[in-house]
Amino acid sequence: MSELAVVTGASGGIGEQIAAGLARTGAAVVLVARDRTRLEQARGRIRDAVPGAELETEPVDLANLAEVRSLADRLAERAPSIVVSNAAVIAPLDDRTPDGFHRSLVTNHLAPYLLLRRLADHPTARPRRLVVVGASPRGLARVPVDLDDLNVEDGRGLGFPPSFRPFVAYARTKNMNAMFVYALASRLAGTGTTVNGAHPGIISGGRLNRHGRGALKVFGSLCDLFAAGTDAGADTPVWLATSEEVEGVTGTFFVKRRAVETAPHTTDPHRVERLWRESARLVGLPAGAEPRGPGAEPTPLLP
Ligand SMILES: NC(=O)c1ccc[n+]([C@@H]2O[C@H](COP(=O)([O-])OP(=O)(O)OC[C@H]3O[C@@H](n4cnc5c(N)ncnc54)[C@H](OP(=O)(O)O)[C@@H]3O)[C@@H](O)[C@H]2O)c1
């Protein structure tokens, strides 16, 4: 039986290319995204590019935690051995979900937190690789997560100009991705499940900045001038999900297939644990096991 992989945000952009890359390795791939039509179009394009690809679609709104929970239940039974969390949005600050969450917080951090934690609770026959697509550690060093304001209620420190604030709120969720990778990897050390993060690079061809206004829109267009294509963005996530070179490596963040350090505010154990516990509360999970002791540290690949 072929390996089963799941990719969120696979209806376009980098996620579609990650799904195509995994299909090329022979994995059966479940494509997750909100929009049914865009999902089917992506499935058609991947089939054209990878003849014989085994593809399924899961139309799920990751901004809705009830939908994430039932997705996790459906997937857990099938024990996927690869899960790539890639979906993300840069939502306007007033874009709140019916549950009261800022759309960027829930889509980019709480949804992968809930999905990967629930999947990790179920054993798999094969070694399992969880990959979280984050963003540039260098750029994110300047925007530490505000642990007192995860849901951007008062929005302090989001800076100027105002049109950039949604981007800063998004960037904080991307730091949460790295912190979550470290917290989950530490808890899963020695279990056969690895957890790593990746920055895809500055990539054009996606719709991430679709709500960008004013200076943010101009910034996005300028970035596009120098950006690589979505296939380049998929390279490191697919490599982490499949390569023998990173077998057993966990709790590490990668840029262009190289292990890199992320900012000290993402690795500080107290901050990492605070985010873990607060996220558990927000998604309605128990905080669960403590991180493992030094005897079961993850195996970083840093030189
Ligand atoms: N592009 C870059 O330069 C860049 C740089 C650094 C990091 N990244 C990271 O790379 C990843 C992919 O970025 P991209 O440029 O490919 O973005 P994109 O083109 O906007 O694709 C995002 C994907 O996420 C899906 N999605 C958004 N909200 C969702 C929701 N509520 N439920 C389910 N699916 C949802 C979208 O599906 P719909 O069809 O439903 O909209 C789409 O498939 C993100 O994690 C991003 O943070 C990108």
The ligand as an SDF file (V2000), in Angstrom:
LIG
                    3D

 48 52  0  0  0  0  0  0  0  0999 V2000
    4.5660   33.0400   -0.4820 N   0  0  0  0  0  0  0  0  0  0  0  0
    5.5920   33.4020    0.2610 C   0  0  0  0  0  0  0  0  0  0  0  0
    6.4400   34.2360   -0.1350 O   0  0  0  0  0  0  0  0  0  0  0  0
    5.7710   32.8200    1.6210 C   0  0  0  0  0  0  0  0  0  0  0  0
    6.8330   33.2700    2.4280 C   0  0  0  0  0  0  0  0  0  0  0  0
    6.9930   32.7140    3.7040 C   0  0  0  0  0  0  0  0  0  0  0  0
    6.1230   31.7250    4.1320 C   0  0  0  0  0  0  0  0  0  0  0  0
    5.0900   31.3100    3.3300 N   0  0  0  0  0  0  0  0  0  0  0  0
    4.1880   30.2790    3.8500 C   0  0  0  0  0  0  0  0  0  0  0  0
    3.9420   29.3100    2.8400 O   0  0  0  0  0  0  0  0  0  0  0  0
    2.6250   28.7600    2.9960 C   0  0  0  0  0  0  0  0  0  0  0  0
    1.8750   28.8120    1.6870 C   0  0  0  0  0  0  0  0  0  0  0  0
    1.8550   30.1460    1.2070 O   0  0  0  0  0  0  0  0  0  0  0  0
    1.3100   30.5080   -0.2660 P   0  0  0  0  0  0  0  0  0  0  0  0
    2.0800   31.6880   -0.7270 O   0  0  0  0  0  0  0  0  0  0  0  0
    1.2550   29.2940   -1.1110 O   0  0  0  0  0  0  0  0  0  0  0  0
   -0.1850   31.0010    0.1110 O   0  0  0  0  0  0  0  0  0  0  0  0
   -1.5590   30.8930   -0.7260 P   0  0  0  0  0  0  0  0  0  0  0  0
   -1.3000   30.8990   -2.1870 O   0  0  0  0  0  0  0  0  0  0  0  0
   -2.4390   31.9680   -0.1800 O   0  0  0  0  0  0  0  0  0  0  0  0
   -2.1260   29.4550   -0.3190 O   0  0  0  0  0  0  0  0  0  0  0  0
   -2.6610   29.2490    0.9340 C   0  0  0  0  0  0  0  0  0  0  0  0
   -3.4550   27.9710    0.9450 C   0  0  0  0  0  0  0  0  0  0  0  0
   -4.0970   27.8820    2.2200 O   0  0  0  0  0  0  0  0  0  0  0  0
   -5.4790   27.6620    2.0160 C   0  0  0  0  0  0  0  0  0  0  0  0
   -6.2790   28.2290    3.0850 N   0  0  0  0  0  0  0  0  0  0  0  0
   -6.3220   29.5020    3.5070 C   0  0  0  0  0  0  0  0  0  0  0  0
   -7.2260   29.6330    4.4880 N   0  0  0  0  0  0  0  0  0  0  0  0
   -7.7590   28.4090    4.6940 C   0  0  0  0  0  0  0  0  0  0  0  0
   -8.7420   27.8970    5.5510 C   0  0  0  0  0  0  0  0  0  0  0  0
   -9.3920   28.6800    6.4330 N   0  0  0  0  0  0  0  0  0  0  0  0
   -9.0570   26.6000    5.4840 N   0  0  0  0  0  0  0  0  0  0  0  0
   -8.4420   25.7930    4.5870 C   0  0  0  0  0  0  0  0  0  0  0  0
   -7.4970   26.2120    3.7450 N   0  0  0  0  0  0  0  0  0  0  0  0
   -7.1600   27.5100    3.7910 C   0  0  0  0  0  0  0  0  0  0  0  0
   -5.7780   28.3210    0.6860 C   0  0  0  0  0  0  0  0  0  0  0  0
   -6.9450   27.7300    0.1850 O   0  0  0  0  0  0  0  0  0  0  0  0
   -8.2420   28.4940   -0.3930 P   0  0  0  0  0  0  0  0  0  0  0  0
   -8.3800   28.0030   -1.7550 O   0  0  0  0  0  0  0  0  0  0  0  0
   -9.2970   27.9910    0.5150 O   0  0  0  0  0  0  0  0  0  0  0  0
   -7.9910   29.9680   -0.2560 O   0  0  0  0  0  0  0  0  0  0  0  0
   -4.5470   27.9360   -0.1150 C   0  0  0  0  0  0  0  0  0  0  0  0
   -4.6660   26.6130   -0.5790 O   0  0  0  0  0  0  0  0  0  0  0  0
    1.9840   29.5650    4.1240 C   0  0  0  0  0  0  0  0  0  0  0  0
    2.1150   28.8520    5.3280 O   0  0  0  0  0  0  0  0  0  0  0  0
    2.8250   30.8350    4.1790 C   0  0  0  0  0  0  0  0  0  0  0  0
    2.7980   31.4180    5.4760 O   0  0  0  0  0  0  0  0  0  0  0  0
    4.8910   31.8430    2.0970 C   0  0  0  0  0  0  0  0  0  0  0  0
  1  2  1  0
  2  3  2  0
  2  4  1  0
  4  5  1  0
  4 48  2  0
  5  6  2  0
  6  7  1  0
  7  8  2  0
  8  9  1  0
  8 48  1  0
  9 10  1  0
  9 46  1  0
 10 11  1  0
 11 12  1  0
 11 44  1  0
 12 13  1  0
 13 14  1  0
 14 15  2  0
 14 16  1  0
 14 17  1  0
 17 18  1  0
 18 19  2  0
 18 20  1  0
 18 21  1  0
 21 22  1  0
 22 23  1  0
 23 24  1  0
 23 42  1  0
 24 25  1  0
 25 26  1  0
 25 36  1  0
 26 27  1  0
 26 35  1  0
 27 28  2  0
 28 29  1  0
 29 30  1  0
 29 35  2  0
 30 31  1  0
 30 32  2  0
 32 33  1  0
 33 34  2  0
 34 35  1  0
 36 37  1  0
 36 42  1  0
 37 38  1  0
 38 39  2  0
 38 40  1  0
 38 41  1  0
 42 43  1  0
 44 45  1  0
 44 46  1  0
 46 47  1  0
M  CHG  2   8   1  16  -1
M  END
$$$$
